[in-house]
């Protein structure tokens, strides 16, 4: 066949050199050219095989032009049933149609070859990537996930871990057992009663900052682990978190407290899960605390909606997860994910919530589920003991004045320890410069330098004395969980009859102003004097705001003292609301007020008789008396020379 085609080509070249030729010769050349195109399109051998299948091989070899054209038709149209030999007059039209069909075949072949080339290139690229991935996987299996670069970084981190510039003084000086906690004996017993039990309770712990709430909670759990009848195992966790840092997304994209679901598309589930479009639940802190204690500090700062979600978990002891991507019928879902979606994550823990807020500011729903324990502010004696114990742990000696001085400037154990640690560092530095003996002594000058550098002010600025003073009396106020003395003073001057005026610094608060006007009525009742005949000025020293009526009795006594010119004892503090009939009514914050009086060196505190039940069991050197009328108090508070 190849030889036949070559002969045809030679004949075609010879004829092409002629200027004119008969029509039959032109048709022969056209047929020969078409066979050449088919040979180039399919290949000579494949063309012969194709002709054999289509029963066109004998027609191709025929010397009759029409039969050769019929063979072309069968080859081009791939139809062996074509049997009618075209007429000579129809050959030009038939050949033109064949040319068009061959042109389409060649165009299709060209496009196919181009596509096949791209496919081959793409397959080769994919094959190379696949081989590369297999190599990496083999290397990981042989060497693990690390390589020389990651191992170098790991070594650098390990080296950095060995370097420690400082240890926190609070960590070193933090109590390691309950008997080392100072000033909270009652709170410790109450918390032990709540937790060291076969049926431990959720607890809210109230108290000022720095008095040991977190430390005691941690130590009480350790104590509970030792008792066989409690439900706490030896490995029971203590999970601590600050309520002010608990932020969550309403769409539940993230919730560190309760847990969240990492959807495979937007939130990046683990790679093997993301590839299978499987959402991944991430349990939160409540599940980490399962079987132990979840301690939330400053729970009063938590988002109210998050608080409600937490309360639901306290009831159910389980956290539920949900996701639009979860398909319970997907066989590719791991068992643990199926269990988390269908049953939830376990969250059976004891909540200990600490706060410096007043109980009235917390969620009633939370309070109804929890027992309540109150931590007391630290007294001067407690601060001194904390300082002395801390100095022993630091192997340092103290000047006698150091502990007393710290107790004037700090009412928090954390603050007291911090001041001592600063003075210790200063003393240690000076000793190192002098290169003297190994005994370290913290002196008063070291502490005073710390106080000046930190711009500290004494906590107690007003103190009781053994003297008497006209028109001046000590009331009692509460800020948070800490009480303090309030200086109240009054002066009076005779005025034109019936034209006297009563003045008061109104910045102290509207309720204090009401107390002043109530006191004015009581003064006339008890003394017979008409205050309209006097110019009277009542002042709250320092302009401190009084948000309650508890200064009423004290204001009344100050006015009476100024009118009668009789001095009042300055070692007495008084709290109570006064009525226009001279009765003393109950007020709040009695334990805190007694604490404030003790801090200021007051010997005697008068409280309303209705508050008798609020007096602490242990008073430590201070006398507390009750009264139901102002007249009862007057008999003891006027100073007698």
Helices and strands as residue ranges (DSSP letters): H 2-16, H 23-42, H 44-53, H 57-61, H 65-77, G 88-90, H 91-143, H 148-161, H 169-173, G 178-180, H 185-195, E 203-206, H 213-226, E 238-242, G 243-245, E 259-262, H 271-275, E 280-283, H 285-288, E 293-297, G 299-301, H 304-316, E 318-319, H 335-343, E 345-346, E 350-355, G 359-361, H 364-369, E 371-374, H 380-393, E 397-398, H 400-409, H 413-434, E 441-442, H 444-454, E 468-470, E 472-479, E 482-494, E 502-504, G 506-508, H 510-527, G 531-533, E 534-540, G 541-543, H 552-564, E 567-569, E 572-574, E 577-578, E 584-585, H 590-599, E 604-608, G 609-614, E 623-627, H 630-637
